[in-house]
């Protein structure tokens, strides 16, 4: 899907700590200080204290160290990890779509139904305008290689769909015939009314040179409750899992990003998705829910 790009200052990925020092002290520092790649993320508070100790990705992974997590406890979105987007999403023939921060909430009661989770709602701005929400880690948490897992419940099929994805901070506008310099990795877009979803990579911009690699994933029970969506990103391989089952395995080098990316969670409205937005309830029944996101390296 095409994205509205928001430029921001690029921040070094948490796993890429750089220490500048003189040659005379370099060896001393090396002897005194051994810093694992995940240390910057821990030091910056990127691991949620509510995350269970020793938790591992559903289905396993080659990455062992938890470097980022959000269990969405508390009363508001953690602004040290996320920005909530405020922008027009798309123009349509019948209605226009927006992303609004007011549609992004955290339920503070973990004992309630869907409590302790991220809620992204649907609202009606006018007879021809609707709003959902998006959060992204742009400029706050970016990483190169790792395993990302979301546990989420998709919104109903009323021109609505949930999307979990990864994006490079520099966008996907460079054209070289590959996604190695950055691609939009849509881990899931739940646009279908059936138990299936799209898994897509966009690269080489969104214009005349745009390229795409996409598959339809069989996803039993997709529209019934929570499921885990996992992507294991290595330098030479990308493995996608749905509830621990491998659903796509990429080894083509041209499809594997070699640059940092940040995580995104969004609920979307579009006329080409299944159902009709005019049938959507403007309450909790149209929400997208996210239980957690976790990243290992």
C-alpha positions in Angstrom: 0.0 0.0 0.0 1.2 3.5 -0.6 2.2 5.5 2.4 2.3 9.2 3.1 5.9 9.8 4.1 6.8 12.0 7.0 10.5 13.1 7.1 12.3 13.0 10.4 15.8 13.0 11.8 17.3 9.5 11.4 18.5 8.0 14.7 21.1 5.3 15.0 19.6 1.9 15.6 19.8 0.7 19.2 22.0 -2.2 18.2 24.6 0.1 16.6 26.2 2.0 19.5 29.2 4.0 18.4 31.9 5.1 20.9 34.3 7.8 19.6 37.7 7.8 21.3 41.4 8.2 20.6 43.6 5.4 19.4 45.5 5.6 22.7 42.5 4.7 24.8 40.7 2.3 22.4 42.5 -0.8 23.6 41.9 0.1 27.2 38.2 0.7 26.6 37.9 -2.6 24.7 39.4 -4.5 27.7 37.3 -2.7 30.3 33.9 -2.5 28.5 32.2 -5.3 26.7 28.8 -4.0 25.5 26.3 -6.5 24.0 24.4 -5.2 21.0 21.1 -5.0 22.9 22.6 -2.7 25.7 21.5 0.6 24.1 17.9 -0.5 23.9 17.9 -1.7 27.6 19.6 1.5 28.7 17.0 3.6 27.0 14.2 1.7 28.6 13.0 0.0 25.4 12.1 -3.3 27.2 8.8 -3.1 29.0 9.1 -4.2 32.6 5.7 -6.0 32.2 7.2 -8.3 29.6 7.6 -11.9 31.1 11.3 -12.7 31.8 12.8 -15.1 29.2 9.9 -14.9 26.8 10.7 -16.2 23.3 9.0 -15.8 19.9 6.1 -18.1 19.0 7.6 -20.8 16.8 11.2 -20.0 17.8 13.9 -17.7 16.4 17.6 -17.5 15.8 17.6 -14.2 17.8 17.9 -14.6 21.5 18.1 -11.2 23.2 15.0 -9.1 23.9 15.8 -5.5 22.9 12.4 -3.9 22.7 8.9 -4.6 23.9 5.6 -2.8 24.7 2.9 -4.6 26.6 0.7 -1.5 26.4 0.1 -1.3 30.1 -0.6 2.1 31.7 -3.0 4.9 30.8 -1.4 6.3 27.6 0.8 5.5 24.7 4.5 5.4 25.6 5.8 8.5 23.7 9.4 7.4 24.2 8.7 4.4 21.8 6.0 5.7 19.6 4.6 8.6 17.6 0.9 8.7 16.8 0.4 9.9 13.2 -2.0 12.8 12.4 -2.5 12.9 8.6 -4.8 12.3 5.8 -4.5 8.6 4.7 -6.2 8.5 1.3 -9.0 10.0 -0.8 -11.7 7.7 -2.0 -14.7 7.7 -4.3 -17.2 7.3 -1.5 -15.3 8.4 1.6 -11.9 9.9 2.6 -9.6 8.4 5.4 -7.5 10.0 8.1 -5.2 8.8 10.8 -5.9 10.7 14.1 -4.0 10.4 17.5 -7.4 10.6 19.2 -8.2 7.2 17.8 -5.2 5.6 19.6 -5.7 4.6 23.2 -4.3 2.3 25.8 -6.9 0.6 28.1 -5.5 1.0 31.7 -7.4 -1.9 33.2 -5.6 -5.2 32.4 -8.5 -7.2 34.1 -11.1 -5.9 31.7 -12.0 -7.3 28.3 -9.2 -6.3 25.9 -7.6 -4.5 28.9 -4.0 -3.6 29.1 -3.9 -3.5 25.3 -3.6 -0.9 22.5 -6.9 0.1 21.1 -7.2 1.7 17.6 -10.7 2.8 16.9 -12.9 4.0 14.0 -14.6 7.4 14.1 -16.7 9.4 11.7 -15.5 12.9 11.0 -18.2 13.8 8.5 -20.6 12.1 6.2 -17.7 11.4 3.8 -14.7 11.2 6.2 -13.6 8.5 8.6 -10.6 8.2 10.9 -8.6 5.3 12.3 -5.1 5.4 13.8 -1.4 4.6 13.3 1.6 4.4 15.6 5.2 4.1 14.5 8.7 3.9 15.9 10.2 6.3 13.4 13.2 8.1 15.0 12.6 6.4 18.3 13.3 2.7 17.7 15.0 1.5 14.6 16.9 -1.7 14.2 18.8 -3.9 11.6 18.0 -7.6 11.7 16.0 -9.2 14.4 12.7 -11.0 15.1 9.5 -9.0 15.6 6.3 -10.4 17.0 3.0 -8.8 17.4 0.0 -10.3 19.1 -3.1 -8.7 17.8 -6.8 -8.9 16.9 -7.8 -7.5 13.5 -10.7 -5.1 13.0 -13.9 -6.4 11.4 -14.3 -6.3 7.6 -16.3 -3.1 7.1 -13.9 -1.5 4.7 -11.4 -1.8 7.6 -8.2 -3.8 7.9 -5.4 -4.1 10.3 -1.7 -3.7 9.2 1.5 -4.7 11.0 4.6 -3.6 9.1 8.2 -2.4 9.0 9.6 0.7 7.2 13.0 2.2 6.7 13.4 5.8 8.0 14.7 6.9 4.6 11.7 5.6 2.7 11.6 3.4 -0.3 12.2 6.0 -3.0 15.7 4.8 -4.1 15.5 2.7 -7.3 18.1 0.0 -7.7 15.9 -3.0 -8.6 16.0 -4.4 -5.1 14.6 -3.9 -1.6 18.1 -4.1 -0.1 18.2 -0.4 0.2 14.9 -0.3 1.9 11.4 -1.7 1.4 7.9 -1.4 2.9 7.4 -4.8 4.6 3.7 -5.4 5.2 3.7 -8.4 7.5 -0.1 -8.5 7.4 -2.9 -6.6 5.8 -6.3 -8.2 6.8 -8.3 -6.9 3.8 -10.0 -10.1 2.9 -13.3 -11.4 4.4 -11.9 -14.9 4.3 -9.3 -16.4 6.6 -6.4 -15.1 4.6 -4.3 -12.0 4.5 -1.8 -10.2 2.3 2.0 -10.3 3.0 3.7 -7.8 0.7 7.0 -6.1 0.1 7.0 -2.7 -1.8 10.3 -1.3 -3.1 11.8 1.0 -5.7 9.4 3.8 -4.8 5.7 4.1 -5.5 5.8 5.5 -9.0 6.7 4.1 -12.4 9.6 2.0 -11.0 7.5 0.5 -8.2 8.0 -3.2 -7.6 6.1 -5.5 -5.4 6.4 -9.1 -4.1 3.2 -10.4 -2.5 1.6 -13.6 -1.3 -1.8 -14.5 0.2 -1.4 -16.3 3.5 -3.8 -18.9 4.7 -4.7 -17.9 8.3 -7.2 -20.2 10.1 -9.3 -18.2 12.6 -8.0 -14.9 11.4 -11.1 -13.0 12.3 -11.6 -14.7 15.6 -9.6 -13.3 18.4 -5.9 -12.8 18.9 -3.1 -14.3 16.8 0.7 -13.8 16.7 2.4 -12.4 13.6 6.2 -12.9 13.6 8.9 -11.9 11.1 12.5 -13.2 11.6 14.7 -10.9 9.6 18.3 -12.1 8.9 20.9 -10.7 6.5 20.2 -13.6 4.1 16.6 -14.8 5.0 13.2 -13.6 6.1 10.8 -16.0 7.8 7.2 -15.1 8.5 5.0 -17.0 11.0 1.3 -17.0 11.8 0.6 -18.5 15.2 4.1 -20.3 15.1 3.5 -21.8 11.6 5.9 -20.7 8.8 3.8 -19.0 6.1 6.5 -17.4 4.0 10.2 -18.0 3.7 12.3 -15.5 1.6 15.8 -16.3 0.5 16.0 -14.1 -2.6 18.8 -11.5 -1.8 17.1 -8.7 -3.7 14.0 -8.9 -1.4 16.0 -8.7 1.9 16.5 -5.3 3.4 20.0 -4.4 4.6 19.1 -1.1 6.2 17.5 -0.2 9.5 13.7 -0.3 9.9 11.1 0.7 12.4 7.9 -1.0 13.5 4.4 0.3 12.6 0.9 -0.7 13.8 -2.1 0.7 12.0 -5.8 0.3 11.5 -6.9 1.4 8.0 -10.0 2.2 6.1 -10.3 1.7 2.3 -13.1 1.2 -0.2 -11.3 -1.8 -1.7 -11.2 -3.8 1.5 -14.0 -6.3 2.2 -17.3 -5.0 3.5 -18.8 -1.5 3.8 -17.8 1.2 6.3 -21.4 2.3 6.5 -22.1 -1.0 8.3 -19.4 -0.4 10.8 -20.2 0.2 14.5 -18.7 3.4 15.8 -17.7 1.7 19.1 -15.4 -1.0 20.5 -16.7 -3.5 17.9 -14.7 -1.8 15.1 -11.5 -1.6 17.1 -8.1 -3.2 16.3 -6.5 -4.5 19.4 -2.8 -5.2 20.1 -1.7 -7.1 23.1 2.1 -6.6 22.7 5.0 -6.1 20.3 8.4 -7.6 21.1 11.7 -7.5 19.2 14.7 -9.8 19.7 18.2 -9.6 18.2 
